[in-house]
Amino acid sequence: MSEAKPILMPKLGQTVEECAIVKWHKSEGDQISKGDVIFEIETDKAILESEAFSDGTLLKIVVPEGKTVPVQSTVAFIGEPGDTIPEIKCPPKPAKKEPEKPAKKSLPPAVSGTSVAPAQVQPVVDIPAPPDRKLISPRARKLCHDKLIAFNTITGSGPGGRVVEKDVVAYLDERGYDDIRISPTAKNLAEEEKLDILEICGSGEGGKIMVADCKRAIKEKPRQMSKMRQVISERLTQSFRNIPHFFVTISVDMTALNNQRRKLKESAEGTAHSVTDYVMMAVTAALKKHDSVNSMTPDGKSVKWNSRVHLGIAVALDNGLVVPVIRNADSMDIGEMHTVAKELVVKARDGKLTPEEMSGSTFTISNMGMLGVDQFTAIINPGESAILAVASTKPTPVVIDGEIAVRDIMKITLSADHRVIDGAKALEFMNTIKSKLEI
């Protein structure tokens, strides 16, 4: 009798330390062939599929759906029926390192926008300690359970602020609990979902709480963010706190370029590239000319210049935002860049991007032009010194040679790190982009 082979949580890039299994595609006892998708995993950047490396039977699942474990952990066993399965415990989630306490705090500037990239700078503000757990006596807890109410807002009169039974009784009387009417089915649903019926507004006759009211309350219950959403929150908060943002907005006349694109589209021989393709080319050319914008500061005291342009393209997904990277964009023509960008966007929307394809960008473009946006600002990705927000192209009345004319105008806004880039340099960079687009 042989021993079953372990299936390990794959290591998807140098920066990925842990992953969560979001879905098992196979069940215990299923026959597996090499190349079959066994499960889906969620890293801090995307949801990816994990394939089988050998044939066999899925003998045991160690890590259930929703569990986060370190990479290279055993998540299941594969082999032949009757094989010995080693004793193994579901590995715990790795403990996070405590950040060093800073010598002094700094006040963050207020910024707005959205994008995400791997973090390279540590926060410099203290994180407040979580509040103490609410104390409640067993009798008071049982009364709250029976009455289908939460006790976290009840003021306790016991030792150390402990909630006792008389506090719950007084709270119920104060909130008019005896006047609440609820249908039996709605009450069962509220109990099952641990709803606080004092917080539900009834839509039935006389304010009676109905099933529909409970279902609405269920939808409003706080739910844990996905790992991707948590990382977006962490990274953008980090950028919000640490990077002194400033913004430069200019208007670009896209009329001539749009006319050229229209003619190419109508031509049998021409290739009609998108506005994004031309923006990427213009930005790449500007980054090659203005070194400071293609730089970053790792510590606020030194500046690192990037000799190549690795262009990040923000892609919105249903569950978050990813930034696939066009590597060595400075060596590509518009056709090559279009092809690479299209492939990366498709992979992003299919959840097929690898961590390597979402890291190492030196500058990011966030294009919301297809959404009818007049203007917006974006938060700089940690590890970069600027990000470009591209709005929609809209017919706009402008004055040309003393005459009013309608032109296709697109507003672009640069969010820049003032530690690395000054206002004049930012404007020079933006004017270079403008000159490349206004053909």
CORHU-V846492 format. One record per backbone hydrogen bond with DSSP energy under -0.5 kcal/mol. CO is the residue of the C=O (numbers start at 1). NH is the residue of the N-H. Records with the same first field share a line. If there is no record, write none. Layout:
CO=NH, NH
//
This chain:
2=84
5=78
6=8
7=75, 76
8=10
9=72
10=12
11=13
13=16
15=17
17=71
19=69
20=22, 42
21=66
23=25, 40
27=30
30=58
32=56
33=36
36=38, 52
38=25, 26
39=50
40=22, 23
41=43, 48
42=20
46=43, 48
48=41
50=38, 39
52=35
56=32
57=59, 79
58=29
60=62, 77
62=64
64=67
67=21
69=19
70=73
73=9
75=62, 63
76=7
77=59, 60
78=5
79=57
80=83
84=4, 86
92=70
126=128
135=163
137=141
138=142
139=143
140=144
141=145
142=146
143=147
144=148, 149
145=148
148=197
151=154
158=161
159=162
162=158, 164
163=137
164=167, 168
165=169
166=170
167=171
168=172
169=173
170=174
171=175
172=177
173=176
176=179
177=180
181=209
183=187
184=188
185=189
186=190
187=191
188=192
189=193
190=195
191=194
195=197
196=199
197=200
199=201
200=202
204=207
205=208
208=204
209=183
210=214
211=215
212=216
213=217
214=218
215=219
216=220
217=221
218=221
226=230
227=231
228=232
229=233
230=234
231=235
232=236
233=237
234=238
235=239
236=240
237=241
238=242
239=243
242=244
243=245
244=418
246=416
248=414
250=412
252=254, 410
254=258
255=259
256=260
257=261
258=262
259=263
260=264
261=265
262=266
263=267
270=272
271=273
274=278
275=279
276=280
277=281
278=282
279=283
280=284
281=285
282=286
283=287
284=288
285=289
286=290
289=291
290=293, 294
291=294
292=295
294=306
296=298, 304
302=299
303=305
304=296
305=307
308=310
309=311, 329, 330
310=312, 362, 363
311=326
312=314, 365
313=324
315=322
317=320
320=317
322=315
324=313
325=327
326=311, 329
328=331
329=332
333=337
334=338
335=339
336=340
337=341
338=342
339=343
340=344
341=345
342=346
343=347
344=348
345=349
346=350
347=352, 353
348=351
354=357
355=358
356=359
357=325
362=385
363=312
364=388
365=314, 367
366=368, 390
368=371, 373
369=372
373=392
381=384
385=417
386=364
387=389, 415
388=366, 390
389=391, 413
390=368
392=394, 411
394=409
396=407
398=400, 405
400=403
403=400
405=398, 407
407=396, 409
408=254, 255
409=394
410=252
411=391
412=250
413=389, 415
414=248, 416
415=387
416=246, 418
417=420, 421
422=426
423=427
424=428
425=429
426=430
427=431
428=432
429=433
430=434
431=435
432=436
433=437
434=438
437=439
//
